Amino acid sequence: MKVLDEKGRLFGIINIIDLFVLVVLVVIVAGGIWLVSRQSETDTGPVESYYVTIKCPELDGSIADYLHVGDRLYYANGFTDVVITDVSVEPAKIDVMLDDGTITVSTHPEKKDIYVTVKVNSKPDDPMLWIGQLHATVGKELVLKTQYVEIPGVITSVVKQEQ
């Protein structure tokens, strides 16, 4: 028995183009069933909330005008469920070497340290706290990105929200 007969049918049963169309339809239907039946990420059950403070050092103070309470952080290809809850601005502290060789801490006349507090939700059984695909741990450097800004920062505190 030939694989393709003279009429272009596979094993004499079905046309190869018809078989291709049938396979594509089955894949589309199976993908649709999977998409509809999978559990929504918003229905993950109980969560614990944490407040993470991110210090964005020595920036132009006007950048803080573009950080709004309620803005969501952006990571990779989309927005996360991490939400800005507070933004504060302080004069930037810098190290200055004096003429005698000693180092002292002084405030920069123009630069500001911007502190951004975000609320991060985590599953109670997850041992790590995540912002996108980054571990939210004190000392971790990250890029704080919203719809309006993209600035470097470092996590300075992680506090669990009291129930």
Residue pairs with C-beta under 8 A, 6 or more apart in sequence:
1 11
1 12
2 12
3 10
3 11
4 10
4 16
5 12
7 15
8 15
8 16
8 17
9 15
9 16
10 16
10 19
14 22
44 123
45 123
46 123
46 124
47 121
47 122
47 123
47 124
48 121
48 122
48 123
48 124
48 160
48 161
49 119
49 120
49 121
49 122
49 160
49 161
50 119
50 120
50 121
50 122
50 129
50 136
50 158
50 159
50 160
50 161
51 85
51 117
51 118
51 119
51 120
51 157
51 158
51 159
51 161
52 117
52 118
52 119
52 120
52 129
52 131
52 136
52 155
52 157
52 158
52 159
53 115
53 116
53 117
53 155
53 156
53 157
53 158
53 159
54 115
54 116
54 117
54 118
54 142
54 144
54 153
54 154
54 155
54 156
55 113
55 114
55 115
55 153
55 154
55 155
55 156
56 63
56 113
56 114
56 115
56 116
56 144
56 151
56 152
56 153
57 92
57 113
57 153
57 154
58 92
58 94
58 108
58 111
58 112
58 113
59 92
59 111
59 112
59 113
59 114
59 151
60 110
60 111
60 112
61 89
61 110
61 111
61 112
61 114
63 114
63 149
63 151
64 87
64 89
64 112
64 114
66 146
66 148
66 149
67 84
67 87
67 114
67 116
67 146
67 148
67 149
68 84
68 87
68 146
68 148
69 84
69 85
69 86
69 87
70 83
70 84
71 83
71 84
71 146
71 147
71 148
72 79
72 80
72 81
72 82
72 83
72 84
72 146
72 147
73 79
73 80
73 82
73 83
73 84
73 118
73 131
73 132
73 144
73 145
73 146
74 80
74 145
74 146
74 147
75 131
75 132
75 133
75 134
75 145
76 132
76 133
80 131
80 132
81 121
82 118
82 119
82 120
82 131
82 132
83 118
83 119
84 116
84 117
84 118
84 146
85 117
85 118
85 119
86 115
86 116
86 117
87 114
87 115
87 116
87 117
88 114
88 115
89 112
89 113
89 114
89 115
90 112
90 113
90 115
91 107
91 108
91 111
91 112
91 113
92 107
92 108
92 111
92 112
92 113
93 105
93 106
93 107
93 108
93 113
94 105
94 106
94 107
94 108
94 111
95 103
95 104
95 105
95 106
96 103
96 104
96 105
96 106
97 103
98 104
114 151
115 156
116 144
116 153
118 131
119 161
120 129
120 130
120 131
120 136
122 129
122 130
128 135
128 136
129 135
129 136
129 137
129 158
130 136
131 142
134 140
134 142
136 155
136 158
137 155
137 158
138 155
138 156
138 157
138 158
139 154
139 155
140 154
140 155
141 152
141 153
141 154
142 152
142 153
142 154
142 155
143 150
143 151
143 152
143 153
144 150
144 151
144 152
144 153
145 151
